[in-house]
């Protein structure tokens, strides 16, 4: 399945408590259980005002449907074509 990175603009996100982030995670997981195996959440990165999520999904539309059902914003979805790291350059 394709892998996607989702950008979500969420002002003040970086100030949320662990409990608030945990609640958002539980909401996402509840939706994912209903949509499995069409969408899988790998991980997310929290910044001051954005959330960057990495998903594996059958399509971009499936990612959007997860967001609709969970009530999450989606500002941009990009398909990940490949992954590089220091080892890629022979380091």
Secondary structure, DSSP 8 states (H G I E B T S, - for coil): -EEEEEEEE-TTGGG--HHHHHHHHHHHHHHHHHHTTSEEEEEEEE-SSEEEEEEEES-HHHHHHHHHHHT---SEEEEE-----GGGGT-
